[in-house]
Amino acid sequence: METKETVLIRNRGRIQLRKRILRGALLCLITGGILSCSRDEIRVIQSDEGFALQVEGRPFTVKGMNWDYKPIGTNYRYSLWSQTDEIIQEALDREMGMMQSIGVNAVRIYTGIQPRWVEYIYENYGIYTMLNHSFGRYGVMLNGEYVQHTDYADPETQELLLGEVREMVETYRATPGLLIWLLGNENNYGLFWKAAETEALPGEEGPERERARQMYRLFNRGAREIKALDGERPVALANGDLQFLDIINEEIDAVDIFGSNIYRGLSFGDAFMRVRDELGLPILFTEFGSDAFNARTGREDQHSQAGYLLANWQEIYANTAGKGLADNSLGGFTFQFSDGWWKTGQERNLDIHDSTASWPNGGYLEDYVQGQNNMNEEWFGICAKGPADEQGLYELYPRAAYYALEEIHRLEPLHRDIGLEDIEAHFKNIQVLEIE
């Protein structure tokens, strides 16, 4: 049989729609206005209703979570995946079970996890993995030496990163439960910041623009390498907000999804429309959310954290396909599941829950004071973290945001009967619990 699919072709800033013929046993139907096909591959579909992610033949809204496992007293050097199988399984059973119970259907995990654990998470909890290669964000090991600031124009660095990408795909491509290939993590900010620790968000002007062009050009080569080895899953990048969108438009044509870490407070503002109109792509929020600490009062503030997530998720749902707004939202990954006690300073005071705010953001009005930092990197968890036992296992204590997400995720925005009024009513009825 033959069926027609609308495919978005991007070429150096030039956007055009083409029709192509798909041949073979491919049965397509309309599910709630979104083109749906009975194939196991995971892909981005564009129809008259907008963009949607399709998984196992059905539209799929990403209700994701940024997840890692770092006991108090450890930092980025700790790897759960180097522990014994018994410890790994116990940690996964505790935390994936908690996420499954609130409707999380995908986790963002960096490379290093063994493929069998990606499969384990999927088979036992129905949770997919978006696999993330940092693509030089935190430096590279080159000729036996650590280079902190990645030079994306350097031929040796280019071949190193592209080789790592090829190795990643070869290692994981046959793994059940693998959802999306993700490249980078705010690498554009890394062009400006002195180290891995979060600083004030930079502007777009200056000598970094040429470095950015080289970087995005290499991102595109990385995406092409992935697609040459695996045509069954989409490729995304994780940009810092919408910085350098013009360069991305000119240099990248092999990415299926524009992923972005966006922290703007209650609203994502123009993000949906700009990505749709300037890139012709769907948007996936690879990070967003709020910390649970009020820098002005010096106290934990669970209520505000939950409130920001409610507002953010409502916009994400309202901009999914078929709602008449941007129609290009694929979902998002809440940041993050548990607090990172190592984030402030990275190497010091690892057993102290530091309340030092590290960067300013005027979008978070409850604790913003002009000229002062208000974002607390160690308090972004929707769960607080308890001390670890001798095996490195610990308990988590859900905050109000955890229970708010349970209600948020009950709604499936791509269902045929769900419109903007239904989404608004759903969120209006969610009550934020006060957790002591």
C-alpha positions, 0 to 999 in steps of 0.5 A: 500500500502507499500512504502520504506523510508530511515531512519537514525538510530543513536546509541551511535556514530554508524551510519547506514542506514536501510530500513523500511516499511511504511504501510497505505494510504501513497502516496509518490512522488518525488518532485525535487529529494526529497522524498515527502509524502502526510501526514500532519506531519512534519518530516526530510526525507533522500533520495539519494538527501540528507536531507530535512524537509517535511511539509504537504507533501512537501519539506520545506526550513526554511527561519526563523527569531529569534523574540522577543518583547522587548520595549526600557527600558525593558529587559528579564523580559518583556513578551508580552504574559502577556499583553492584547489580544489587545496589543498582537494582535497589536504587532503581526500584525505589526511585523508578517506582516513585516516578511511575506512580506519578505518571512519569513516562520518560527519564533523561539519563547521561551515557554511562548507564549500561543498556540492560538497565535502560531495558530494566527501567522500561520493562519493569516500570514502563519508563523510557530513557532519553539518552544524553551525550554531553558532547563536550559540555564539561570538557574532553580528554584529549591525548591523555589530558583534560581540556576544560573548555572544548574547542569545537573547531579543533579537528582532533576534538571533532573526531573524538566527539564524533567517535564517542557518538558513533560508539554510543549509538552502536552500544545502545541502538538495539536497547528496548526503552530507548526514546530519543538521542540527546546531544549536549546540555547548554553547551552554548552557555559553556562558551561563556562560563568559567566552569561547570557551575551555573552562572548568570545567563550570558547574552548573544553578542561577542567573540563567542558567536563564531565559536558557537557557529563551529559548535552547532556545525559539529552538533549537526555532524553528530546528528548525522552520524546518529542517523546514519546508524539508527533511523528508528529514533529522533535526535534532539539537542539540549540548548540553553534557552533560545540563545543563538537561534539564528545560528542554529537555523543556519547550521543545523538541518539534521536535528528532529527536535529542538530541546531547550533548558528554559528557566523563565518563571511562570511562563515560557513566553515566546519559546513555542512560537519562535522555535516553530516559526524560526526553526520549523521544529517541535520543542521539547523542554529538556529542563525547566522548573523551580527550586524549593528555597526562597532566597529572600526569606531563607526558608524552604518554599514548596508551595512556590516550586509546585506553583511554577511547575503547574504553570509551566506544564499547563503551557506545555500541554496547551501548545501540543498539537491540535490546540490552535496555539503553537501546536509544536510542544512534545512535552518536557522533563521536569528538573529534577527528581531529587536535590543535588547537594554537590551543585554549589561549589561542586567539590566542597561542602558535599555533606551540607545542603547549601542555600547559597544562591548562585545566579539571578533570575527575575522570572521568579518573583517570590524571592527576586531582589534586584542585584542579588542571586536567587536561584538555589542550585541544590534545591531543585528536587521535587523530593528532598534527600535523606542520608545514605546508608553504608551501601549508598542507598537513601530515602527520598521525601516528596515535596508538594511538587511531587504530588502536584505532578501526579495530578498534572500527569493524569491528563493526556493532552493529545487525546481527541476530546481534550481542548484548551478549555479542558486543559485550563479546567484540569489545572485549575482543579489541582490543589497544591498540598502543604507538606511539612 
